Amino acid sequence: MILKNNLKEVRQKNGLTQEELGNYVGVSRQTIISIERYRYKPTLELAMKIAAKLNTKIEKLFFFE
């Protein structure tokens, strides 16, 4: 199983740049880029912070395929 995400789509719908989201959750813009491109799997804590900022459930943001 591969961990996938809808981060880019949800982030854009919320009108946030990669840098703005990264600043809010305490990571760099490069980390957000890496998550969106499936190169980095976020920790549970980071995934929860991202989901909270984007006002979405973590299960809808990150999923296994």
PDBQT receptor file of N, H, CA, C and O in Angstrom, charges set to zero:
ATOM      1  N   MET A   1       0.835  -1.193   0.000  1.00  0.00    +0.000 N 
ATOM      2  CA  MET A   1       0.000   0.000   0.000  1.00  0.00    +0.000 C 
ATOM      3  C   MET A   1       0.878   1.254   0.000  1.00  0.00    +0.000 C 
ATOM      4  O   MET A   1       1.919   1.318   0.652  1.00  0.00    +0.000 OA
ATOM      5  N   ILE A   2       0.424   2.213  -0.736  1.00  0.00    +0.000 N 
ATOM      6  H   ILE A   2      -0.422   2.161  -1.266  1.00  0.00    +0.000 HD
ATOM      7  CA  ILE A   2       1.149   3.472  -0.848  1.00  0.00    +0.000 C 
ATOM      8  C   ILE A   2       0.315   4.576  -0.227  1.00  0.00    +0.000 C 
ATOM      9  O   ILE A   2      -0.881   4.695  -0.494  1.00  0.00    +0.000 OA
ATOM     10  N   LEU A   3       0.964   5.388   0.612  1.00  0.00    +0.000 N 
ATOM     11  H   LEU A   3       1.936   5.291   0.829  1.00  0.00    +0.000 HD
ATOM     12  CA  LEU A   3       0.275   6.522   1.230  1.00  0.00    +0.000 C 
ATOM     13  C   LEU A   3       0.128   7.633   0.198  1.00  0.00    +0.000 C 
ATOM     14  O   LEU A   3       1.118   8.161  -0.307  1.00  0.00    +0.000 OA
ATOM     15  N   LYS A   4      -1.109   7.977  -0.105  1.00  0.00    +0.000 N 
ATOM     16  H   LYS A   4      -1.913   7.547   0.305  1.00  0.00    +0.000 HD
ATOM     17  CA  LYS A   4      -1.404   9.050  -1.058  1.00  0.00    +0.000 C 
ATOM     18  C   LYS A   4      -2.044  10.209  -0.297  1.00  0.00    +0.000 C 
ATOM     19  O   LYS A   4      -2.385  10.083   0.879  1.00  0.00    +0.000 OA
ATOM     20  N   ASN A   5      -2.200  11.333  -0.984  1.00  0.00    +0.000 N 
ATOM     21  H   ASN A   5      -1.923  11.435  -1.939  1.00  0.00    +0.000 HD
ATOM     22  CA  ASN A   5      -2.854  12.473  -0.338  1.00  0.00    +0.000 C 
ATOM     23  C   ASN A   5      -3.503  13.386  -1.360  1.00  0.00    +0.000 C 
ATOM     24  O   ASN A   5      -3.182  13.354  -2.548  1.00  0.00    +0.000 OA
ATOM     25  N   ASN A   6      -4.405  14.185  -0.877  1.00  0.00    +0.000 N 
ATOM     26  H   ASN A   6      -4.666  14.211   0.088  1.00  0.00    +0.000 HD
ATOM     27  CA  ASN A   6      -5.074  15.220  -1.672  1.00  0.00    +0.000 C 
ATOM     28  C   ASN A   6      -4.598  16.593  -1.232  1.00  0.00    +0.000 C 
ATOM     29  O   ASN A   6      -5.316  17.581  -1.390  1.00  0.00    +0.000 OA
ATOM     30  N   LEU A   7      -3.419  16.660  -0.693  1.00  0.00    +0.000 N 
ATOM     31  H   LEU A   7      -2.836  15.858  -0.565  1.00  0.00    +0.000 HD
ATOM     32  CA  LEU A   7      -2.940  17.894  -0.074  1.00  0.00    +0.000 C 
ATOM     33  C   LEU A   7      -2.946  19.080  -1.036  1.00  0.00    +0.000 C 
ATOM     34  O   LEU A   7      -3.440  20.152  -0.688  1.00  0.00    +0.000 OA
ATOM     35  N   LYS A   8      -2.412  18.903  -2.217  1.00  0.00    +0.000 N 
ATOM     36  H   LYS A   8      -2.011  18.031  -2.500  1.00  0.00    +0.000 HD
ATOM     37  CA  LYS A   8      -2.327  20.019  -3.161  1.00  0.00    +0.000 C 
ATOM     38  C   LYS A   8      -3.706  20.577  -3.487  1.00  0.00    +0.000 C 
ATOM     39  O   LYS A   8      -3.908  21.791  -3.455  1.00  0.00    +0.000 OA
ATOM     40  N   GLU A   9      -4.649  19.703  -3.800  1.00  0.00    +0.000 N 
ATOM     41  H   GLU A   9      -4.485  18.717  -3.827  1.00  0.00    +0.000 HD
ATOM     42  CA  GLU A   9      -5.991  20.144  -4.164  1.00  0.00    +0.000 C 
ATOM     43  C   GLU A   9      -6.685  20.859  -3.005  1.00  0.00    +0.000 C 
ATOM     44  O   GLU A   9      -7.284  21.918  -3.193  1.00  0.00    +0.000 OA
ATOM     45  N   VAL A  10      -6.601  20.280  -1.810  1.00  0.00    +0.000 N 
ATOM     46  H   VAL A  10      -6.114  19.420  -1.657  1.00  0.00    +0.000 HD
ATOM     47  CA  VAL A  10      -7.265  20.870  -0.645  1.00  0.00    +0.000 C 
ATOM     48  C   VAL A  10      -6.588  22.189  -0.263  1.00  0.00    +0.000 C 
ATOM     49  O   VAL A  10      -7.263  23.158   0.083  1.00  0.00    +0.000 OA
ATOM     50  N   ARG A  11      -5.264  22.223  -0.326  1.00  0.00    +0.000 N 
ATOM     51  H   ARG A  11      -4.715  21.436  -0.607  1.00  0.00    +0.000 HD
ATOM     52  CA  ARG A  11      -4.527  23.451  -0.018  1.00  0.00    +0.000 C 
ATOM     53  C   ARG A  11      -4.936  24.574  -0.968  1.00  0.00    +0.000 C 
ATOM     54  O   ARG A  11      -5.178  25.701  -0.535  1.00  0.00    +0.000 OA
ATOM     55  N   GLN A  12      -5.012  24.271  -2.248  1.00  0.00    +0.000 N 
ATOM     56  H   GLN A  12      -4.815  23.357  -2.600  1.00  0.00    +0.000 HD
ATOM     57  CA  GLN A  12      -5.381  25.289  -3.231  1.00  0.00    +0.000 C 
ATOM     58  C   GLN A  12      -6.823  25.762  -3.038  1.00  0.00    +0.000 C 
ATOM     59  O   GLN A  12      -7.111  26.948  -3.199  1.00  0.00    +0.000 OA
ATOM     60  N   LYS A  13      -7.733  24.841  -2.693  1.00  0.00    +0.000 N 
ATOM     61  H   LYS A  13      -7.500  23.878  -2.562  1.00  0.00    +0.000 HD
ATOM     62  CA  LYS A  13      -9.125  25.224  -2.444  1.00  0.00    +0.000 C 
ATOM     63  C   LYS A  13      -9.234  26.170  -1.254  1.00  0.00    +0.000 C 
ATOM     64  O   LYS A  13     -10.132  27.010  -1.197  1.00  0.00    +0.000 OA
ATOM     65  N   ASN A  14      -8.306  26.023  -0.299  1.00  0.00    +0.000 N 
ATOM     66  H   ASN A  14      -7.577  25.340  -0.345  1.00  0.00    +0.000 HD
ATOM     67  CA  ASN A  14      -8.284  26.892   0.877  1.00  0.00    +0.000 C 
ATOM     68  C   ASN A  14      -7.517  28.189   0.620  1.00  0.00    +0.000 C 
ATOM     69  O   ASN A  14      -7.403  29.030   1.511  1.00  0.00    +0.000 OA
ATOM     70  N   GLY A  15      -6.998  28.348  -0.581  1.00  0.00    +0.000 N 
ATOM     71  H   GLY A  15      -7.091  27.664  -1.305  1.00  0.00    +0.000 HD
ATOM     72  CA  GLY A  15      -6.310  29.580  -0.952  1.00  0.00    +0.000 C 
ATOM     73  C   GLY A  15      -4.967  29.782  -0.284  1.00  0.00    +0.000 C 
ATOM     74  O   GLY A  15      -4.539  30.917  -0.075  1.00  0.00    +0.000 OA
ATOM     75  N   LEU A  16      -4.295  28.686   0.054  1.00  0.00    +0.000 N 
ATOM     76  H   LEU A  16      -4.642  27.764  -0.116  1.00  0.00    +0.000 HD
ATOM     77  CA  LEU A  16      -2.998  28.778   0.723  1.00  0.00    +0.000 C 
ATOM     78  C   LEU A  16      -1.874  28.395  -0.233  1.00  0.00    +0.000 C 
ATOM     79  O   LEU A  16      -2.024  27.495  -1.059  1.00  0.00    +0.000 OA
ATOM     80  N   THR A  17      -0.749  29.090  -0.109  1.00  0.00    +0.000 N 
ATOM     81  H   THR A  17      -0.627  29.822   0.562  1.00  0.00    +0.000 HD
ATOM     82  CA  THR A  17       0.444  28.684  -0.841  1.00  0.00    +0.000 C 
ATOM     83  C   THR A  17       1.162  27.608  -0.038  1.00  0.00    +0.000 C 
ATOM     84  O   THR A  17       0.858  27.387   1.134  1.00  0.00    +0.000 OA
ATOM     85  N   GLN A  18       2.104  26.951  -0.670  1.00  0.00    +0.000 N 
ATOM     86  H   GLN A  18       2.351  27.130  -1.623  1.00  0.00    +0.000 HD
ATOM     87  CA  GLN A  18       2.906  25.946   0.033  1.00  0.00    +0.000 C 
ATOM     88  C   GLN A  18       3.653  26.596   1.189  1.00  0.00    +0.000 C 
ATOM     89  O   GLN A  18       3.763  26.010   2.266  1.00  0.00    +0.000 OA
ATOM     90  N   GLU A  19       4.158  27.781   0.977  1.00  0.00    +0.000 N 
ATOM     91  H   GLU A  19       4.069  28.258   0.102  1.00  0.00    +0.000 HD
ATOM     92  CA  GLU A  19       4.908  28.478   2.022  1.00  0.00    +0.000 C 
ATOM     93  C   GLU A  19       4.009  28.856   3.197  1.00  0.00    +0.000 C 
ATOM     94  O   GLU A  19       4.406  28.699   4.352  1.00  0.00    +0.000 OA
ATOM     95  N   GLU A  20       2.803  29.353   2.916  1.00  0.00    +0.000 N 
ATOM     96  H   GLU A  20       2.481  29.480   1.978  1.00  0.00    +0.000 HD
ATOM     97  CA  GLU A  20       1.882  29.728   3.990  1.00  0.00    +0.000 C 
ATOM     98  C   GLU A  20       1.504  28.519   4.840  1.00  0.00    +0.000 C 
ATOM     99  O   GLU A  20       1.490  28.599   6.069  1.00  0.00    +0.000 OA
ATOM    100  N   LEU A  21       1.198  27.405   4.189  1.00  0.00    +0.000 N 
ATOM    101  H   LEU A  21       1.208  27.339   3.191  1.00  0.00    +0.000 HD
ATOM    102  CA  LEU A  21       0.853  26.193   4.930  1.00  0.00    +0.000 C 
ATOM    103  C   LEU A  21       2.045  25.710   5.745  1.00  0.00    +0.000 C 
ATOM    104  O   LEU A  21       1.895  25.343   6.911  1.00  0.00    +0.000 OA
ATOM    105  N   GLY A  22       3.214  25.709   5.145  1.00  0.00    +0.000 N 
ATOM    106  H   GLY A  22       3.336  26.007   4.198  1.00  0.00    +0.000 HD
ATOM    107  CA  GLY A  22       4.421  25.291   5.852  1.00  0.00    +0.000 C 
ATOM    108  C   GLY A  22       4.694  26.144   7.079  1.00  0.00    +0.000 C 
ATOM    109  O   GLY A  22       5.027  25.619   8.141  1.00  0.00    +0.000 OA
ATOM    110  N   ASN A  23       4.556  27.449   6.939  1.00  0.00    +0.000 N 
ATOM    111  H   ASN A  23       4.285  27.876   6.076  1.00  0.00    +0.000 HD
ATOM    112  CA  ASN A  23       4.771  28.352   8.074  1.00  0.00    +0.000 C 
ATOM    113  C   ASN A  23       3.782  28.078   9.196  1.00  0.00    +0.000 C 
ATOM    114  O   ASN A  23       4.152  28.107  10.370  1.00  0.00    +0.000 OA
ATOM    115  N   TYR A  24       2.541  27.814   8.851  1.00  0.00    +0.000 N 
ATOM    116  H   TYR A  24       2.240  27.791   7.898  1.00  0.00    +0.000 HD
ATOM    117  CA  TYR A  24       1.521  27.576   9.867  1.00  0.00    +0.000 C 
ATOM    118  C   TYR A  24       1.797  26.296  10.657  1.00  0.00    +0.000 C 
ATOM    119  O   TYR A  24       1.623  26.265  11.876  1.00  0.00    +0.000 OA
ATOM    120  N   VAL A  25       2.227  25.246   9.962  1.00  0.00    +0.000 N 
ATOM    121  H   VAL A  25       2.368  25.272   8.973  1.00  0.00    +0.000 HD
ATOM    122  CA  VAL A  25       2.431  23.958  10.642  1.00  0.00    +0.000 C 
ATOM    123  C   VAL A  25       3.875  23.751  11.097  1.00  0.00    +0.000 C 
ATOM    124  O   VAL A  25       4.184  22.721  11.698  1.00  0.00    +0.000 OA
ATOM    125  N   GLY A  26       4.756  24.699  10.826  1.00  0.00    +0.000 N 
ATOM    126  H   GLY A  26       4.505  25.535  10.339  1.00  0.00    +0.000 HD
ATOM    127  CA  GLY A  26       6.120  24.649  11.348  1.00  0.00    +0.000 C 
ATOM    128  C   GLY A  26       7.118  23.850  10.528  1.00  0.00    +0.000 C 
ATOM    129  O   GLY A  26       8.073  23.297  11.072  1.00  0.00    +0.000 OA
ATOM    130  N   VAL A  27       6.896  23.789   9.207  1.00  0.00    +0.000 N 
ATOM    131  H   VAL A  27       6.120  24.239   8.765  1.00  0.00    +0.000 HD
ATOM    132  CA  VAL A  27       7.859  23.117   8.327  1.00  0.00    +0.000 C 
ATOM    133  C   VAL A  27       8.172  24.040   7.156  1.00  0.00    +0.000 C 
ATOM    134  O   VAL A  27       7.539  25.082   6.984  1.00  0.00    +0.000 OA
ATOM    135  N   SER A  28       9.150  23.645   6.360  1.00  0.00    +0.000 N 
ATOM    136  H   SER A  28       9.664  22.799   6.500  1.00  0.00    +0.000 HD
ATOM    137  CA  SER A  28       9.530  24.469   5.211  1.00  0.00    +0.000 C 
ATOM    138  C   SER A  28       8.597  24.229   4.028  1.00  0.00    +0.000 C 
ATOM    139  O   SER A  28       7.847  23.253   3.986  1.00  0.00    +0.000 OA
ATOM    140  N   ARG A  29       8.667  25.138   3.083  1.00  0.00    +0.000 N 
ATOM    141  H   ARG A  29       9.276  25.931   3.118  1.00  0.00    +0.000 HD
ATOM    142  CA  ARG A  29       7.909  24.985   1.850  1.00  0.00    +0.000 C 
ATOM    143  C   ARG A  29       8.333  23.725   1.121  1.00  0.00    +0.000 C 
ATOM    144  O   ARG A  29       7.508  23.057   0.498  1.00  0.00    +0.000 OA
ATOM    145  N   GLN A  30       9.621  23.397   1.196  1.00  0.00    +0.000 N 
ATOM    146  H   GLN A  30      10.291  23.940   1.702  1.00  0.00    +0.000 HD
ATOM    147  CA  GLN A  30      10.135  22.199   0.544  1.00  0.00    +0.000 C 
ATOM    148  C   GLN A  30       9.511  20.926   1.125  1.00  0.00    +0.000 C 
ATOM    149  O   GLN A  30       9.285  19.957   0.399  1.00  0.00    +0.000 OA
ATOM    150  N   THR A  31       9.236  20.928   2.424  1.00  0.00    +0.000 N 
ATOM    151  H   THR A  31       9.419  21.714   3.013  1.00  0.00    +0.000 HD
ATOM    152  CA  THR A  31       8.591  19.774   3.050  1.00  0.00    +0.000 C 
ATOM    153  C   THR A  31       7.185  19.590   2.501  1.00  0.00    +0.000 C 
ATOM    154  O   THR A  31       6.771  18.467   2.210  1.00  0.00    +0.000 OA
ATOM    155  N   ILE A  32       6.452  20.686   2.358  1.00  0.00    +0.000 N 
ATOM    156  H   ILE A  32       6.788  21.597   2.594  1.00  0.00    +0.000 HD
ATOM    157  CA  ILE A  32       5.096  20.612   1.793  1.00  0.00    +0.000 C 
ATOM    158  C   ILE A  32       5.166  20.090   0.360  1.00  0.00    +0.000 C 
ATOM    159  O   ILE A  32       4.359  19.248  -0.032  1.00  0.00    +0.000 OA
ATOM    160  N   ILE A  33       6.110  20.578  -0.410  1.00  0.00    +0.000 N 
ATOM    161  H   ILE A  33       6.766  21.262  -0.091  1.00  0.00    +0.000 HD
ATOM    162  CA  ILE A  33       6.293  20.102  -1.787  1.00  0.00    +0.000 C 
ATOM    163  C   ILE A  33       6.565  18.602  -1.787  1.00  0.00    +0.000 C 
ATOM    164  O   ILE A  33       5.977  17.866  -2.580  1.00  0.00    +0.000 OA
ATOM    165  N   SER A  34       7.442  18.148  -0.913  1.00  0.00    +0.000 N 
ATOM    166  H   SER A  34       7.919  18.745  -0.269  1.00  0.00    +0.000 HD
ATOM    167  CA  SER A  34       7.796  16.724  -0.843  1.00  0.00    +0.000 C 
ATOM    168  C   SER A  34       6.602  15.857  -0.460  1.00  0.00    +0.000 C 
ATOM    169  O   SER A  34       6.444  14.754  -0.982  1.00  0.00    +0.000 OA
ATOM    170  N   ILE A  35       5.763  16.347   0.447  1.00  0.00    +0.000 N 
ATOM    171  H   ILE A  35       5.891  17.244   0.871  1.00  0.00    +0.000 HD
ATOM    172  CA  ILE A  35       4.557  15.602   0.823  1.00  0.00    +0.000 C 
ATOM    173  C   ILE A  35       3.618  15.517  -0.378  1.00  0.00    +0.000 C 
ATOM    174  O   ILE A  35       3.090  14.447  -0.680  1.00  0.00    +0.000 OA
ATOM    175  N   GLU A  36       3.413  16.631  -1.057  1.00  0.00    +0.000 N 
ATOM    176  H   GLU A  36       3.842  17.500  -0.812  1.00  0.00    +0.000 HD
ATOM    177  CA  GLU A  36       2.512  16.652  -2.212  1.00  0.00    +0.000 C 
ATOM    178  C   GLU A  36       2.981  15.735  -3.330  1.00  0.00    +0.000 C 
ATOM    179  O   GLU A  36       2.164  15.199  -4.079  1.00  0.00    +0.000 OA
ATOM    180  N   ARG A  37       4.284  15.550  -3.448  1.00  0.00    +0.000 N 
ATOM    181  H   ARG A  37       4.948  15.985  -2.839  1.00  0.00    +0.000 HD
ATOM    182  CA  ARG A  37       4.852  14.698  -4.507  1.00  0.00    +0.000 C 
ATOM    183  C   ARG A  37       5.135  13.274  -4.035  1.00  0.00    +0.000 C 
ATOM    184  O   ARG A  37       5.793  12.508  -4.738  1.00  0.00    +0.000 OA
ATOM    185  N   TYR A  38       4.642  12.915  -2.848  1.00  0.00    +0.000 N 
ATOM    186  H   TYR A  38       4.106  13.537  -2.277  1.00  0.00    +0.000 HD
ATOM    187  CA  TYR A  38       4.788  11.572  -2.270  1.00  0.00    +0.000 C 
ATOM    188  C   TYR A  38       6.243  11.190  -1.994  1.00  0.00    +0.000 C 
ATOM    189  O   TYR A  38       6.564  10.003  -1.946  1.00  0.00    +0.000 OA
ATOM    190  N   ARG A  39       7.119  12.167  -1.813  1.00  0.00    +0.000 N 
ATOM    191  H   ARG A  39       6.858  13.131  -1.852  1.00  0.00    +0.000 HD
ATOM    192  CA  ARG A  39       8.521  11.882  -1.505  1.00  0.00    +0.000 C 
ATOM    193  C   ARG A  39       8.779  11.828  -0.008  1.00  0.00    +0.000 C 
ATOM    194  O   ARG A  39       9.806  11.314   0.434  1.00  0.00    +0.000 OA
ATOM    195  N   TYR A  40       7.840  12.360   0.774  1.00  0.00    +0.000 N 
ATOM    196  H   TYR A  40       7.005  12.777   0.415  1.00  0.00    +0.000 HD
ATOM    197  CA  TYR A  40       7.999  12.409   2.224  1.00  0.00    +0.000 C 
ATOM    198  C   TYR A  40       6.676  12.044   2.870  1.00  0.00    +0.000 C 
ATOM    199  O   TYR A  40       5.627  12.576   2.507  1.00  0.00    +0.000 OA
ATOM    200  N   LYS A  41       6.733  11.139   3.822  1.00  0.00    +0.000 N 
ATOM    201  H   LYS A  41       7.585  10.707   4.117  1.00  0.00    +0.000 HD
ATOM    202  CA  LYS A  41       5.547  10.745   4.573  1.00  0.00    +0.000 C 
ATOM    203  C   LYS A  41       5.555  11.521   5.886  1.00  0.00    +0.000 C 
ATOM    204  O   LYS A  41       6.469  11.371   6.696  1.00  0.00    +0.000 OA
ATOM    205  N   PRO A  42       4.543  12.345   6.090  1.00  0.00    +0.000 N 
ATOM    206  CA  PRO A  42       4.535  13.166   7.304  1.00  0.00    +0.000 C 
ATOM    207  C   PRO A  42       4.289  12.327   8.557  1.00  0.00    +0.000 C 
ATOM    208  O   PRO A  42       3.664  11.268   8.505  1.00  0.00    +0.000 OA
ATOM    209  N   THR A  43       4.789  12.824   9.665  1.00  0.00    +0.000 N 
ATOM    210  H   THR A  43       5.296  13.685   9.707  1.00  0.00    +0.000 HD
ATOM    211  CA  THR A  43       4.480  12.187  10.946  1.00  0.00    +0.000 C 
ATOM    212  C   THR A  43       2.998  12.375  11.229  1.00  0.00    +0.000 C 
ATOM    213  O   THR A  43       2.339  13.209  10.608  1.00  0.00    +0.000 OA
ATOM    214  N   LEU A  44       2.485  11.604  12.158  1.00  0.00    +0.000 N 
ATOM    215  H   LEU A  44       3.021  10.926  12.663  1.00  0.00    +0.000 HD
ATOM    216  CA  LEU A  44       1.083  11.740  12.533  1.00  0.00    +0.000 C 
ATOM    217  C   LEU A  44       0.807  13.148  13.049  1.00  0.00    +0.000 C 
ATOM    218  O   LEU A  44      -0.215  13.747  12.715  1.00  0.00    +0.000 OA
ATOM    219  N   GLU A  45       1.712  13.668  13.857  1.00  0.00    +0.000 N 
ATOM    220  H   GLU A  45       2.542  13.181  14.129  1.00  0.00    +0.000 HD
ATOM    221  CA  GLU A  45       1.537  15.022  14.401  1.00  0.00    +0.000 C 
ATOM    222  C   GLU A  45       1.452  16.061  13.286  1.00  0.00    +0.000 C 
ATOM    223  O   GLU A  45       0.582  16.932  13.312  1.00  0.00    +0.000 OA
ATOM    224  N   LEU A  46       2.352  15.971  12.308  1.00  0.00    +0.000 N 
ATOM    225  H   LEU A  46       3.059  15.264  12.287  1.00  0.00    +0.000 HD
ATOM    226  CA  LEU A  46       2.346  16.923  11.199  1.00  0.00    +0.000 C 
ATOM    227  C   LEU A  46       1.084  16.755  10.355  1.00  0.00    +0.000 C 
ATOM    228  O   LEU A  46       0.474  17.745   9.951  1.00  0.00    +0.000 OA
ATOM    229  N   ALA A  47       0.693  15.526  10.088  1.00  0.00    +0.000 N 
ATOM    230  H   ALA A  47       1.188  14.721  10.417  1.00  0.00    +0.000 HD
ATOM    231  CA  ALA A  47      -0.525  15.275   9.307  1.00  0.00    +0.000 C 
ATOM    232  C   ALA A  47      -1.746  15.863   9.999  1.00  0.00    +0.000 C 
ATOM    233  O   ALA A  47      -2.628  16.418   9.344  1.00  0.00    +0.000 OA
ATOM    234  N   MET A  48      -1.798  15.742  11.321  1.00  0.00    +0.000 N 
ATOM    235  H   MET A  48      -1.081  15.291  11.853  1.00  0.00    +0.000 HD
ATOM    236  CA  MET A  48      -2.926  16.291  12.081  1.00  0.00    +0.000 C 
ATOM    237  C   MET A  48      -2.926  17.817  12.037  1.00  0.00    +0.000 C 
ATOM    238  O   MET A  48      -3.989  18.428  11.923  1.00  0.00    +0.000 OA
ATOM    239  N   LYS A  49      -1.755  18.437  12.124  1.00  0.00    +0.000 N 
ATOM    240  H   LYS A  49      -0.892  17.941  12.217  1.00  0.00    +0.000 HD
ATOM    241  CA  LYS A  49      -1.667  19.899  12.045  1.00  0.00    +0.000 C 
ATOM    242  C   LYS A  49      -2.129  20.390  10.677  1.00  0.00    +0.000 C 
ATOM    243  O   LYS A  49      -2.857  21.378  10.576  1.00  0.00    +0.000 OA
ATOM    244  N   ILE A  50      -1.702  19.696   9.627  1.00  0.00    +0.000 N 
ATOM    245  H   ILE A  50      -1.110  18.894   9.709  1.00  0.00    +0.000 HD
ATOM    246  CA  ILE A  50      -2.090  20.074   8.270  1.00  0.00    +0.000 C 
ATOM    247  C   ILE A  50      -3.599  19.944   8.097  1.00  0.00    +0.000 C 
ATOM    248  O   ILE A  50      -4.247  20.845   7.565  1.00  0.00    +0.000 OA
ATOM    249  N   ALA A  51      -4.153  18.831   8.543  1.00  0.00    +0.000 N 
ATOM    250  H   ALA A  51      -3.627  18.099   8.975  1.00  0.00    +0.000 HD
ATOM    251  CA  ALA A  51      -5.596  18.606   8.422  1.00  0.00    +0.000 C 
ATOM    252  C   ALA A  51      -6.376  19.669   9.192  1.00  0.00    +0.000 C 
ATOM    253  O   ALA A  51      -7.396  20.160   8.707  1.00  0.00    +0.000 OA
ATOM    254  N   ALA A  52      -5.909  20.026  10.378  1.00  0.00    +0.000 N 
ATOM    255  H   ALA A  52      -5.081  19.628  10.772  1.00  0.00    +0.000 HD
ATOM    256  CA  ALA A  52      -6.590  21.044  11.180  1.00  0.00    +0.000 C 
ATOM    257  C   ALA A  52      -6.562  22.392  10.474  1.00  0.00    +0.000 C 
ATOM    258  O   ALA A  52      -7.580  23.082  10.417  1.00  0.00    +0.000 OA
ATOM    259  N   LYS A  53      -5.416  22.772   9.938  1.00  0.00    +0.000 N 
ATOM    260  H   LYS A  53      -4.589  22.212   9.984  1.00  0.00    +0.000 HD
ATOM    261  CA  LYS A  53      -5.297  24.059   9.246  1.00  0.00    +0.000 C 
ATOM    262  C   LYS A  53      -6.192  24.094   8.016  1.00  0.00    +0.000 C 
ATOM    263  O   LYS A  53      -6.756  25.138   7.689  1.00  0.00    +0.000 OA
ATOM    264  N   LEU A  54      -6.327  22.952   7.327  1.00  0.00    +0.000 N 
ATOM    265  H   LEU A  54      -5.869  22.104   7.593  1.00  0.00    +0.000 HD
ATOM    266  CA  LEU A  54      -7.132  22.896   6.106  1.00  0.00    +0.000 C 
ATOM    267  C   LEU A  54      -8.595  22.571   6.396  1.00  0.00    +0.000 C 
ATOM    268  O   LEU A  54      -9.410  22.431   5.484  1.00  0.00    +0.000 OA
ATOM    269  N   ASN A  55      -8.911  22.453   7.692  1.00  0.00    +0.000 N 
ATOM    270  H   ASN A  55      -8.250  22.566   8.433  1.00  0.00    +0.000 HD
ATOM    271  CA  ASN A  55     -10.287  22.210   8.125  1.00  0.00    +0.000 C 
ATOM    272  C   ASN A  55     -10.895  20.982   7.442  1.00  0.00    +0.000 C 
ATOM    273  O   ASN A  55     -12.014  21.023   6.930  1.00  0.00    +0.000 OA
ATOM    274  N   THR A  56     -10.127  19.893   7.450  1.00  0.00    +0.000 N 
ATOM    275  H   THR A  56      -9.219  19.860   7.865  1.00  0.00    +0.000 HD
ATOM    276  CA  THR A  56     -10.593  18.651   6.849  1.00  0.00    +0.000 C 
ATOM    277  C   THR A  56     -10.182  17.486   7.734  1.00  0.00    +0.000 C 
ATOM    278  O   THR A  56      -9.264  17.607   8.545  1.00  0.00    +0.000 OA
ATOM    279  N   LYS A  57     -10.850  16.375   7.579  1.00  0.00    +0.000 N 
ATOM    280  H   LYS A  57     -11.596  16.276   6.919  1.00  0.00    +0.000 HD
ATOM    281  CA  LYS A  57     -10.495  15.187   8.350  1.00  0.00    +0.000 C 
ATOM    282  C   LYS A  57      -9.217  14.593   7.789  1.00  0.00    +0.000 C 
ATOM    283  O   LYS A  57      -8.995  14.586   6.578  1.00  0.00    +0.000 OA
ATOM    284  N   ILE A  58      -8.391  14.100   8.680  1.00  0.00    +0.000 N 
ATOM    285  H   ILE A  58      -8.572  14.106   9.664  1.00  0.00    +0.000 HD
ATOM    286  CA  ILE A  58      -7.114  13.528   8.267  1.00  0.00    +0.000 C 
ATOM    287  C   ILE A  58      -7.318  12.360   7.300  1.00  0.00    +0.000 C 
ATOM    288  O   ILE A  58      -6.502  12.144   6.404  1.00  0.00    +0.000 OA
ATOM    289  N   GLU A  59      -8.417  11.602   7.482  1.00  0.00    +0.000 N 
ATOM    290  H   GLU A  59      -9.080  11.778   8.210  1.00  0.00    +0.000 HD
ATOM    291  CA  GLU A  59      -8.685  10.451   6.614  1.00  0.00    +0.000 C 
ATOM    292  C   GLU A  59      -9.023  10.875   5.192  1.00  0.00    +0.000 C 
ATOM    293  O   GLU A  59      -8.816  10.108   4.252  1.00  0.00    +0.000 OA
ATOM    294  N   LYS A  60      -9.538  12.078   5.025  1.00  0.00    +0.000 N 
ATOM    295  H   LYS A  60      -9.707  12.701   5.789  1.00  0.00    +0.000 HD
ATOM    296  CA  LYS A  60      -9.866  12.566   3.684  1.00  0.00    +0.000 C 
ATOM    297  C   LYS A  60      -8.637  13.175   3.024  1.00  0.00    +0.000 C 
ATOM    298  O   LYS A  60      -8.575  13.254   1.797  1.00  0.00    +0.000 OA
ATOM    299  N   LEU A  61      -7.671  13.601   3.802  1.00  0.00    +0.000 N 
ATOM    300  H   LEU A  61      -7.721  13.537   4.799  1.00  0.00    +0.000 HD
ATOM    301  CA  LEU A  61      -6.465  14.222   3.284  1.00  0.00    +0.000 C 
ATOM    302  C   LEU A  61      -5.405  13.175   2.932  1.00  0.00    +0.000 C 
ATOM    303  O   LEU A  61      -4.763  13.261   1.885  1.00  0.00    +0.000 OA
ATOM    304  N   PHE A  62      -5.229  12.195   3.808  1.00  0.00    +0.000 N 
ATOM    305  H   PHE A  62      -5.751  12.125   4.659  1.00  0.00    +0.000 HD
ATOM    306  CA  PHE A  62      -4.233  11.146   3.597  1.00  0.00    +0.000 C 
ATOM    307  C   PHE A  62      -4.937   9.795   3.562  1.00  0.00    +0.000 C 
ATOM    308  O   PHE A  62      -5.808   9.522   4.388  1.00  0.00    +0.000 OA
ATOM    309  N   PHE A  63      -4.559   8.949   2.603  1.00  0.00    +0.000 N 
ATOM    310  H   PHE A  63      -3.851   9.171   1.932  1.00  0.00    +0.000 HD
ATOM    311  CA  PHE A  63      -5.204   7.646   2.456  1.00  0.00    +0.000 C 
ATOM    312  C   PHE A  63      -4.245   6.651   1.797  1.00  0.00    +0.000 C 
ATOM    313  O   PHE A  63      -3.287   7.044   1.131  1.00  0.00    +0.000 OA
ATOM    314  N   PHE A  64      -4.515   5.375   1.990  1.00  0.00    +0.000 N 
ATOM    315  H   PHE A  64      -5.294   5.056   2.531  1.00  0.00    +0.000 HD
ATOM    316  CA  PHE A  64      -3.724   4.315   1.367  1.00  0.00    +0.000 C 
ATOM    317  C   PHE A  64      -4.386   3.862   0.080  1.00  0.00    +0.000 C 
ATOM    318  O   PHE A  64      -5.610   3.767  -0.009  1.00  0.00    +0.000 OA
ATOM    319  N   GLU A  65      -3.572   3.589  -0.897  1.00  0.00    +0.000 N 
ATOM    320  H   GLU A  65      -2.578   3.666  -0.825  1.00  0.00    +0.000 HD
ATOM    321  CA  GLU A  65      -4.077   3.091  -2.170  1.00  0.00    +0.000 C 
ATOM    322  C   GLU A  65      -3.313   1.855  -2.575  1.00  0.00    +0.000 C 
ATOM    323  O   GLU A  65      -3.587   1.277  -3.627  1.00  0.00    +0.000 OA
TER     324      GLU A  65
